[in-house]
Amino acid sequence: MSDRHLVYKLLARALLDMRVAAYQEKNKGIFDLADLFHNIPYHLDKAQTEHEFKEIVEFLEARAQQKGMAAWLNHARSEISSNEA
């Protein structure tokens, strides 16, 4: 297994562990956030083109909308854009 694949698998595992812990502690906000992102490392591992990364963003946007996390995602994107300027 390459280091790249290992990093993605570790990130996915960490997000799953956070989701489980949040569920046990009844922390809905953290659970929803970890649930939103826990499959993304697997998508990143397969993505190679800008188009594929755009599809990942679109997947995140759709999942965020379904899970009531669209405001969080929009706010996070705004903060990242502000910090990049």
N, C-alpha and C positions, 0 to 999 in steps of 0.2 A: 504494500500500500504506500502510495506516495505521501509526502508530508502535506501536500495540498488536500488530498482526500481525508487524511487524518484530522487536519484542522477543521474541515467542514463537519466531519462526523462528531468531533468533540464539541463543536458549537451547537450542533443539533441536540446532543446528549445533555449539555448544560441547560439549554432552553427547556427540554423535557423535564429535567430535574427541578427547574424553577417552577414549571407549571404544576408539577405534582406537589411541591412544597406550598405553593400559593393555594392550591385546592384544599390541602390539609389545614392550612391556617385560615381558610375562608377569606382570602385576600383577592376579591374579584378583579380588581384593577390589574394586579400583577399577573393573575391567571390569564386574563384576556390578552394581555400584552405578550406573554410567553406563547400562548396558543396561536396568536396571530403570526408569530415569527418562527415557530419551531420547525416548520418544513422548509423554510427558505434556504438553509444551507444545502439541502439536497438539490434544489433548483440552481443555486449558484455553482455547485460542483459540475453541473451539466452545461451551463451557459458558456458560450464562447463569443458570441457576436453581440453588438449593441442592440440589435433587434431582440435577442433572447433576454437581455437584461431589461429592456423596455417591457417585455411580456411579464417578467417577474414583478416589476413595479405595478403593472396593471392588475396582476393577480393580488398583490398586497392591497391595492386600493379597493378591489372588489371584496376581499375578505374583511377588510377594515369596515367597509360599509355594512356588511352582513352582521358583523359582531358589535356594531355600535362604537367602533374605534376610529371612525373617519376624522373626527375632530382632533384626536391625539395625533394621527398620522399627518394631517395637514399642519398642525402646530410644529411637530418635529421637523417636517420638511422646511417650514419657514425659518425655524431657528438655524438649521443647517445651512440654508441659503444665505442667511444674514452673516453667519460666521465665515462663510467662504468668500464673501465680498471684501 
